Each structure stands twice: as C-alpha cells, then as structure tokens.
Amino acid sequence: MRFFKTFLPLALISGGVFIGFGDRFLPAPLNAYSYQTREQINQTLLGLVEKPKSNKKNVFEKVKEETKFDAFDERTLKKIDPYSPQNKK
C-alpha cells in the first residue's frame, strides 16, 4: 500500500511534466513524443466539446439580400460617390 502512495503522485507529476513541458527540454526523440501526446490530448478534449453552430454565413447572406441594388440604385450610387471603386474604369 505504501508503494502506491509513493508511486502514484510521482507518476502523475512525471507524466504531467512530460506532456506539458517535455518538448522544451528533452532530447530529440522524446521531445517529439511529448509534443504529439499533448496535441492528441488537446484534439481529443476539443472533440468531446460540441462546436457551437455558427450562423454567420446565414446572417451575411441575409444582409446581402437586404442590401441588393437594382440597376437604378447602382446608377444613383455612381452619381453620389464618383470615387468609389465601382466607378473606376
């Protein structure tokens, strides 16, 4: 029982240091393993969390449709703003 009380905290601390900071100070083959392990854990944890459904595209399309101009409006805009990029030839 004493073995587990001593070994478990030591193993957890060593594992945490390996995963968290191992790519900064360990030699070549081990630093890559540390980095890959940390990235896999990050990807797994991010995969567990649902991504919020973004409706940005829908909002932009709605604004685009609301602000569409017909031919008359485009001619009017040219008269109002002669320096707009649309009026460059």
Secondary structure, DSSP 8 states (H G I E B T S, - for coil): -HHHHHHHHHHHHHHHHHHHHHHHHS-HHHHHHHHHHHHHHHHHHHHHS------HHHHHHHHHHHT---HHHHHHHHHH-TTSGGG--
